[in-house]
Amino acid sequence: MANLSGVVRELRKERQRAKRQMEQIDAALAALGRLHYRDGNRRKGHTMSAAARRKIAAAQRARWAKMKSRKKAA
C-alpha cells in the first residue's frame, strides 16, 4: 500500500502542475484576445446615409440595364 499512496501523491502533484499550466494558458489567451481588438482589427459600426444607398442602387440598376441591353443586341 505504501507504493500506491506514493503514486497517488505523484498524481496529485501532476494535477496541480497541469492546473497551473492551464491557468497560465488561459491568462495568455485572455491577454491576446484583448490585444486583438485593440489593434484596430475590429469592425467599426459604419452607417450609410439613405442618399448614398440610393446612389449605389441607381448605379447598380444602370449596370444591370447595360448588361441586359447587350444580351438583347447579341
Phi and psi in radians as a Rosetta constraint file:
Dihedral C 1 N 2 CA 2 C 2 CIRCULARHARMONIC -1.074 0.35
Dihedral N 2 CA 2 C 2 N 3 CIRCULARHARMONIC -0.668 0.35
Dihedral C 2 N 3 CA 3 C 3 CIRCULARHARMONIC -1.147 0.35
Dihedral N 3 CA 3 C 3 N 4 CIRCULARHARMONIC -0.680 0.35
Dihedral C 3 N 4 CA 4 C 4 CIRCULARHARMONIC -1.151 0.35
Dihedral N 4 CA 4 C 4 N 5 CIRCULARHARMONIC -0.703 0.35
Dihedral C 4 N 5 CA 5 C 5 CIRCULARHARMONIC -1.175 0.35
Dihedral N 5 CA 5 C 5 N 6 CIRCULARHARMONIC -0.582 0.35
Dihedral C 5 N 6 CA 6 C 6 CIRCULARHARMONIC -1.131 0.35
Dihedral N 6 CA 6 C 6 N 7 CIRCULARHARMONIC -0.702 0.35
Dihedral C 6 N 7 CA 7 C 7 CIRCULARHARMONIC -1.117 0.35
Dihedral N 7 CA 7 C 7 N 8 CIRCULARHARMONIC -0.754 0.35
Dihedral C 7 N 8 CA 8 C 8 CIRCULARHARMONIC -1.093 0.35
Dihedral N 8 CA 8 C 8 N 9 CIRCULARHARMONIC -0.730 0.35
Dihedral C 8 N 9 CA 9 C 9 CIRCULARHARMONIC -1.088 0.35
Dihedral N 9 CA 9 C 9 N 10 CIRCULARHARMONIC -0.747 0.35
Dihedral C 9 N 10 CA 10 C 10 CIRCULARHARMONIC -1.138 0.35
Dihedral N 10 CA 10 C 10 N 11 CIRCULARHARMONIC -0.689 0.35
Dihedral C 10 N 11 CA 11 C 11 CIRCULARHARMONIC -1.130 0.35
Dihedral N 11 CA 11 C 11 N 12 CIRCULARHARMONIC -0.670 0.35
Dihedral C 11 N 12 CA 12 C 12 CIRCULARHARMONIC -1.141 0.35
Dihedral N 12 CA 12 C 12 N 13 CIRCULARHARMONIC -0.697 0.35
Dihedral C 12 N 13 CA 13 C 13 CIRCULARHARMONIC -1.081 0.35
Dihedral N 13 CA 13 C 13 N 14 CIRCULARHARMONIC -0.763 0.35
Dihedral C 13 N 14 CA 14 C 14 CIRCULARHARMONIC -1.115 0.35
Dihedral N 14 CA 14 C 14 N 15 CIRCULARHARMONIC -0.687 0.35
Dihedral C 14 N 15 CA 15 C 15 CIRCULARHARMONIC -1.098 0.35
Dihedral N 15 CA 15 C 15 N 16 CIRCULARHARMONIC -0.733 0.35
Dihedral C 15 N 16 CA 16 C 16 CIRCULARHARMONIC -1.125 0.35
Dihedral N 16 CA 16 C 16 N 17 CIRCULARHARMONIC -0.725 0.35
Dihedral C 16 N 17 CA 17 C 17 CIRCULARHARMONIC -1.102 0.35
Dihedral N 17 CA 17 C 17 N 18 CIRCULARHARMONIC -0.760 0.35
Dihedral C 17 N 18 CA 18 C 18 CIRCULARHARMONIC -1.138 0.35
Dihedral N 18 CA 18 C 18 N 19 CIRCULARHARMONIC -0.652 0.35
Dihedral C 18 N 19 CA 19 C 19 CIRCULARHARMONIC -1.111 0.35
Dihedral N 19 CA 19 C 19 N 20 CIRCULARHARMONIC -0.775 0.35
Dihedral C 19 N 20 CA 20 C 20 CIRCULARHARMONIC -1.096 0.35
Dihedral N 20 CA 20 C 20 N 21 CIRCULARHARMONIC -0.697 0.35
Dihedral C 20 N 21 CA 21 C 21 CIRCULARHARMONIC -1.121 0.35
Dihedral N 21 CA 21 C 21 N 22 CIRCULARHARMONIC -0.736 0.35
Dihedral C 21 N 22 CA 22 C 22 CIRCULARHARMONIC -1.127 0.35
Dihedral N 22 CA 22 C 22 N 23 CIRCULARHARMONIC -0.662 0.35
Dihedral C 22 N 23 CA 23 C 23 CIRCULARHARMONIC -1.112 0.35
Dihedral N 23 CA 23 C 23 N 24 CIRCULARHARMONIC -0.682 0.35
Dihedral C 23 N 24 CA 24 C 24 CIRCULARHARMONIC -1.155 0.35
Dihedral N 24 CA 24 C 24 N 25 CIRCULARHARMONIC -0.709 0.35
Dihedral C 24 N 25 CA 25 C 25 CIRCULARHARMONIC -1.134 0.35
Dihedral N 25 CA 25 C 25 N 26 CIRCULARHARMONIC -0.749 0.35
Dihedral C 25 N 26 CA 26 C 26 CIRCULARHARMONIC -1.066 0.35
Dihedral N 26 CA 26 C 26 N 27 CIRCULARHARMONIC -0.721 0.35
Dihedral C 26 N 27 CA 27 C 27 CIRCULARHARMONIC -1.128 0.35
Dihedral N 27 CA 27 C 27 N 28 CIRCULARHARMONIC -0.715 0.35
Dihedral C 27 N 28 CA 28 C 28 CIRCULARHARMONIC -1.136 0.35
Dihedral N 28 CA 28 C 28 N 29 CIRCULARHARMONIC -0.728 0.35
Dihedral C 28 N 29 CA 29 C 29 CIRCULARHARMONIC -1.131 0.35
Dihedral N 29 CA 29 C 29 N 30 CIRCULARHARMONIC -0.691 0.35
Dihedral C 29 N 30 CA 30 C 30 CIRCULARHARMONIC -1.118 0.35
Dihedral N 30 CA 30 C 30 N 31 CIRCULARHARMONIC -0.739 0.35
Dihedral C 30 N 31 CA 31 C 31 CIRCULARHARMONIC -1.132 0.35
Dihedral N 31 CA 31 C 31 N 32 CIRCULARHARMONIC -0.739 0.35
Dihedral C 31 N 32 CA 32 C 32 CIRCULARHARMONIC -1.170 0.35
Dihedral N 32 CA 32 C 32 N 33 CIRCULARHARMONIC -0.613 0.35
Dihedral C 32 N 33 CA 33 C 33 CIRCULARHARMONIC -1.116 0.35
Dihedral N 33 CA 33 C 33 N 34 CIRCULARHARMONIC -0.667 0.35
Dihedral C 33 N 34 CA 34 C 34 CIRCULARHARMONIC -1.204 0.35
Dihedral N 34 CA 34 C 34 N 35 CIRCULARHARMONIC -0.666 0.35
Dihedral C 34 N 35 CA 35 C 35 CIRCULARHARMONIC -1.182 0.35
Dihedral N 35 CA 35 C 35 N 36 CIRCULARHARMONIC -0.613 0.35
Dihedral C 35 N 36 CA 36 C 36 CIRCULARHARMONIC -0.989 0.35
Dihedral N 36 CA 36 C 36 N 37 CIRCULARHARMONIC -0.751 0.35
Dihedral C 36 N 37 CA 37 C 37 CIRCULARHARMONIC -1.448 0.35
Dihedral N 37 CA 37 C 37 N 38 CIRCULARHARMONIC -0.333 0.35
Dihedral C 37 N 38 CA 38 C 38 CIRCULARHARMONIC -1.356 0.35
Dihedral N 38 CA 38 C 38 N 39 CIRCULARHARMONIC -0.419 0.35
Dihedral C 38 N 39 CA 39 C 39 CIRCULARHARMONIC -1.528 0.35
Dihedral N 39 CA 39 C 39 N 40 CIRCULARHARMONIC 0.209 0.35
Dihedral C 39 N 40 CA 40 C 40 CIRCULARHARMONIC 1.588 0.35
Dihedral N 40 CA 40 C 40 N 41 CIRCULARHARMONIC 0.114 0.35
Dihedral C 40 N 41 CA 41 C 41 CIRCULARHARMONIC -1.345 0.35
Dihedral N 41 CA 41 C 41 N 42 CIRCULARHARMONIC -0.298 0.35
Dihedral C 41 N 42 CA 42 C 42 CIRCULARHARMONIC -1.285 0.35
Dihedral N 42 CA 42 C 42 N 43 CIRCULARHARMONIC 2.384 0.35
Dihedral C 42 N 43 CA 43 C 43 CIRCULARHARMONIC -1.273 0.35
Dihedral N 43 CA 43 C 43 N 44 CIRCULARHARMONIC 2.233 0.35
Dihedral C 43 N 44 CA 44 C 44 CIRCULARHARMONIC -1.491 0.35
Dihedral N 44 CA 44 C 44 N 45 CIRCULARHARMONIC 2.672 0.35
Dihedral C 44 N 45 CA 45 C 45 CIRCULARHARMONIC -1.177 0.35
Dihedral N 45 CA 45 C 45 N 46 CIRCULARHARMONIC 2.159 0.35
Dihedral C 45 N 46 CA 46 C 46 CIRCULARHARMONIC -2.204 0.35
Dihedral N 46 CA 46 C 46 N 47 CIRCULARHARMONIC 2.071 0.35
Dihedral C 46 N 47 CA 47 C 47 CIRCULARHARMONIC -1.931 0.35
Dihedral N 47 CA 47 C 47 N 48 CIRCULARHARMONIC 2.554 0.35
Dihedral C 47 N 48 CA 48 C 48 CIRCULARHARMONIC -1.964 0.35
Dihedral N 48 CA 48 C 48 N 49 CIRCULARHARMONIC 2.432 0.35
Dihedral C 48 N 49 CA 49 C 49 CIRCULARHARMONIC -1.228 0.35
Dihedral N 49 CA 49 C 49 N 50 CIRCULARHARMONIC 2.791 0.35
Dihedral C 49 N 50 CA 50 C 50 CIRCULARHARMONIC -1.103 0.35
Dihedral N 50 CA 50 C 50 N 51 CIRCULARHARMONIC -0.648 0.35
Dihedral C 50 N 51 CA 51 C 51 CIRCULARHARMONIC -1.121 0.35
Dihedral N 51 CA 51 C 51 N 52 CIRCULARHARMONIC -0.701 0.35
Dihedral C 51 N 52 CA 52 C 52 CIRCULARHARMONIC -1.163 0.35
Dihedral N 52 CA 52 C 52 N 53 CIRCULARHARMONIC -0.715 0.35
Dihedral C 52 N 53 CA 53 C 53 CIRCULARHARMONIC -1.087 0.35
Dihedral N 53 CA 53 C 53 N 54 CIRCULARHARMONIC -0.720 0.35
Dihedral C 53 N 54 CA 54 C 54 CIRCULARHARMONIC -1.103 0.35
Dihedral N 54 CA 54 C 54 N 55 CIRCULARHARMONIC -0.722 0.35
Dihedral C 54 N 55 CA 55 C 55 CIRCULARHARMONIC -1.115 0.35
Dihedral N 55 CA 55 C 55 N 56 CIRCULARHARMONIC -0.755 0.35
Dihedral C 55 N 56 CA 56 C 56 CIRCULARHARMONIC -1.153 0.35
Dihedral N 56 CA 56 C 56 N 57 CIRCULARHARMONIC -0.732 0.35
Dihedral C 56 N 57 CA 57 C 57 CIRCULARHARMONIC -1.109 0.35
Dihedral N 57 CA 57 C 57 N 58 CIRCULARHARMONIC -0.709 0.35
Dihedral C 57 N 58 CA 58 C 58 CIRCULARHARMONIC -1.124 0.35
Dihedral N 58 CA 58 C 58 N 59 CIRCULARHARMONIC -0.704 0.35
Dihedral C 58 N 59 CA 59 C 59 CIRCULARHARMONIC -1.130 0.35
Dihedral N 59 CA 59 C 59 N 60 CIRCULARHARMONIC -0.704 0.35
Dihedral C 59 N 60 CA 60 C 60 CIRCULARHARMONIC -1.156 0.35
Dihedral N 60 CA 60 C 60 N 61 CIRCULARHARMONIC -0.729 0.35
Dihedral C 60 N 61 CA 61 C 61 CIRCULARHARMONIC -1.071 0.35
Dihedral N 61 CA 61 C 61 N 62 CIRCULARHARMONIC -0.649 0.35
Dihedral C 61 N 62 CA 62 C 62 CIRCULARHARMONIC -1.138 0.35
Dihedral N 62 CA 62 C 62 N 63 CIRCULARHARMONIC -0.699 0.35
Dihedral C 62 N 63 CA 63 C 63 CIRCULARHARMONIC -1.121 0.35
Dihedral N 63 CA 63 C 63 N 64 CIRCULARHARMONIC -0.728 0.35
Dihedral C 63 N 64 CA 64 C 64 CIRCULARHARMONIC -1.114 0.35
Dihedral N 64 CA 64 C 64 N 65 CIRCULARHARMONIC -0.748 0.35
Dihedral C 64 N 65 CA 65 C 65 CIRCULARHARMONIC -1.092 0.35
Dihedral N 65 CA 65 C 65 N 66 CIRCULARHARMONIC -0.684 0.35
Dihedral C 65 N 66 CA 66 C 66 CIRCULARHARMONIC -1.135 0.35
Dihedral N 66 CA 66 C 66 N 67 CIRCULARHARMONIC -0.717 0.35
Dihedral C 66 N 67 CA 67 C 67 CIRCULARHARMONIC -1.167 0.35
Dihedral N 67 CA 67 C 67 N 68 CIRCULARHARMONIC -0.698 0.35
Dihedral C 67 N 68 CA 68 C 68 CIRCULARHARMONIC -1.151 0.35
Dihedral N 68 CA 68 C 68 N 69 CIRCULARHARMONIC -0.655 0.35
Dihedral C 68 N 69 CA 69 C 69 CIRCULARHARMONIC -1.192 0.35
Dihedral N 69 CA 69 C 69 N 70 CIRCULARHARMONIC -0.587 0.35
Dihedral C 69 N 70 CA 70 C 70 CIRCULARHARMONIC -1.208 0.35
Dihedral N 70 CA 70 C 70 N 71 CIRCULARHARMONIC -0.642 0.35
Dihedral C 70 N 71 CA 71 C 71 CIRCULARHARMONIC -1.165 0.35
Dihedral N 71 CA 71 C 71 N 72 CIRCULARHARMONIC -0.678 0.35
Dihedral C 71 N 72 CA 72 C 72 CIRCULARHARMONIC -1.199 0.35
Dihedral N 72 CA 72 C 72 N 73 CIRCULARHARMONIC -0.618 0.35
Dihedral C 72 N 73 CA 73 C 73 CIRCULARHARMONIC -1.208 0.35
Dihedral N 73 CA 73 C 73 N 74 CIRCULARHARMONIC -0.537 0.35
